[in-house]
Amino acid sequence: MKVWFEYEYGYVNIDTHYLYLTRSGNWSETTKLKELSTHKKSKNIKGLSVIVILPIIGFLLFGGILYQLNSNRISLTLLIGSSLLLFFLYQYMKSEIGDRYKINLTKIVEIQFEDKNCRIHFYDADNEMKETELVNISDKGYETLKKLKSYL
């Protein structure tokens, strides 16, 4: 079994041994992934930079809009332009926010569904209980995870 599907912040790849959370969905990316570990957290610098940079950009644009309130035409253009820029920037970079690690299928305890979201409870590499949430999973992903749940 080798399947993959998309969720809001990246991709999920599943083979016979692991469930992989990746950014690209490319199987070559899965070879570098390690199980999540409580003691050795891998730092997601790119994801962190997106989380930090987007609010800073938004704050600066909002400040510029407030500064330009003297001219309604300029501030309206800035408001619409900055809103569109932030929206498209977020859409382009949201996969950078997603997690990158693998989960051993034998360590998955429970899979819960709520609308288009899925919460997976599992034991990490240090045998500590963790959970991850997959937001806005695709229809293919929903069916795949339902099948995986039936095997647990």
N, C-alpha and C positions, 0 to 999 in steps of 0.2 A: 504494500500500500504506500503510495506516494502521492499526496494531494497538497494543494495550496489554495488559499483564498485570501481575500482582502478584508481588512477592517479599517476603521477611520484613521488610525495612526501607523499603518504599515501593513504587513502581511504575516500570515501564519502558514508555516509549512509543517506537514505531518508525515512521518514515515513510520515504520514498524516499531521503532524504539522511542522516538522523541517527538515532542511538539515544539517547534521553533518559532520564536517571535523575531521577525526580521524587518528590515526597512525596504528591501527591494523585492522580496519574494524569490530571489535567485537562489537555487540550491547550493551554489558554490559559497554563498555567504554562511550557510549553516555549518560548514566544516570548522569555522573559526569560533563558533559560539560555545560558551561554557554554561553549566548549570548555574542558576542564581545561588549566590552564597551570602549568608548574613555577615560573615567576617571579612570577606574580600569583595567589597562592592566595586563593580566596574563603573567608572565614571562616564556618563554620557555627556561629554563636553559639547558636542554639536547640539544635542537636545536642550542642554542647559542654556547654551547661547541663544537659541531661538526663544526660549521662555523669558530670558532677560532682555533681549534686544527688541522684541515686539512691543512690550509695554513702554520701553524707553522711546521708541519711534513714535508710538501713539501719544505719549506725553508731550514730546517735542512738537508734534504736529498740532495737537490741541492747544499748546501754548502759543504757537504761531498764529493759529486762528483767532485766539483771544486778542493777541497783539494787533491783528489786522482788522479789528472790529470797526475801525473808522470808515472803512469802505465795504459796504455790504456785498458788492459784486465779488470782490477778491476773497472775502471770508467764505462766501457760499461756494466759490470754486475750490478753495482750499479744503473746505469741509467735505465736499463730494469727492474730490480727488484723493484726499488722504484716506477717506473711508474705503474707497475702491482699492487703493494701493495696499492698505492693511489687509483687506479681505483676500486679495489675490496672493499676497505674500504669505499669509497664513495657509491658504490652499496649497501653495507650492511647497512649503516647508513643514507641513504637519507630520509627514512621515519621519522627520528627524526627531520628533518628540517621542515616538514610540520606543518601547523596550526592545532590548536585544539580548536574549538568552534562550536556553533550551530547558524544557521540562521533560523529565523521564516519564513516559506514559504509565509506568508501574507506580509512580509516586503521586499520581493524580487521585485525590480523594473524592471530589465532587465537582460536578459541572451544573451550574444553575443558569437558567435563561429568564430574561425579562425583556420583552419586546425584541428589539434588534441587538440587544446587549447580552453578553455572556460573562459570568464570573466563574473562574476556575480556582479551586482550592487544591493546594498541592504541598508536598514536602520539598524543601530546597536541598542543596548539596550537603548542608549541615543537619539535615533531618529536622528542620524547624518548619512549622506550618506557615505558609504564605498564601496569598491570593493575588490574582491579577484579573483585571477587567478588560474585556475586549468590547469596544464601543462600536456600534453601527456595523455589525458584521454582515457580509454579503449573504444572499440566499444560499449559495453553494456552501458557505462556511457554516451556516445554521444547520443545514442537513448533515454536513460532515461531522459537526460536533454532537449532533443528536445520535448518530451512529456510534461515535466514540463513547458517548455516555452509556449506551446500551452494553458495551463491552466491559465496562468497569465493574 
